[in-house]
Amino acid sequence: MSGISNSRCKVLIPDNERKPLFEIERSITTKFRHHIWGNFIKAVSEYSLIENGDRIAVAVSGGKDSLLMAKLFQQYKRTKKVDFEIEFIVADPGYHESIKELLIDNCNYLNIPIHIYESGIFEIVDRIAKDYPCFMCAKMRRGALYSKAKELGCNKLALGHHFDDVIETVLLNIFYTGCFKTMLPKLKSKNFEGIELIRPLYLIKEHYIECYTKESGIMPINCACMVAAQRTGNKRYEIKDLIKDLKIKYKDIDKFIFRATQNVNLNSILGWQKNGNKYSYLDFYDFNDEE
């Protein structure tokens, strides 16, 4: 019998064999209590992501990140620390029928009551954005999710971006756009009034999400887009590989990149932007002290 092995996770899961649901749920607060549950709670607390009276649309793509996020929300609601409501939504971009069946099967097994609605994004992106499909696809998916969240009366939309996404975004912006910018754990929507975007996996490393998924025996779907499946030329994959190489020599390089986003010294920055306005250090030169 073949299986999926990972020496770092120290597990061997037979193909397509899932653990009982109660074990999958229990492992979140037992085996993965520190690296997953603890960091979820920390992000929720530090960034005020879930508050009394919230009605949160949790975006479920069927991938490993969103499936874990859905279970974390369910677990957190059971604690009854905060009074909030959840809607699990799936913006089907045009999945192949077999992919859609896998998504539904996983969600049924994990007891995640999803609302699926068609968005037709794959077809539209293929027609109008052949040169930059990933950017356009992500933008359209976000809009579709916001619209559904608003329709369901939600005031927040939760996405499954994790710690590694944050770090990769910093380097992507530095290398390819010439700016220092990252994902934020919470921000207000510019186009959908009254809705905030939140990222509850913000402090959770992808490695532990992978470990949890493999140990649970769940086979999540990937992007399901043939364009994204081809890694060649995909800048995010290139950055992911770069960070992996850097960590061989600099073990905590990812932690220091994250810390840099929290410790920007404006007295030593040439320029910055705020609410669409650009500023230069020379604008405040007469008020700055010597280094």
Beta strands, then each sheet from edge to edge (+ up, - down):
strand 1: 3-6
strand 2: 11-14
strand 3: 55-59
strand 4: 85-92
strand 5: 114-118
strand 6: 156-158
strand 7: 186-188
strand 8: 196-198
strand 9: 271-274
strand 10: 277-280
sheet 1: 1+ 2-
sheet 2: 5+ 4+ 3+ 6+ 8+ 7-
sheet 3: 9+ 10-
end
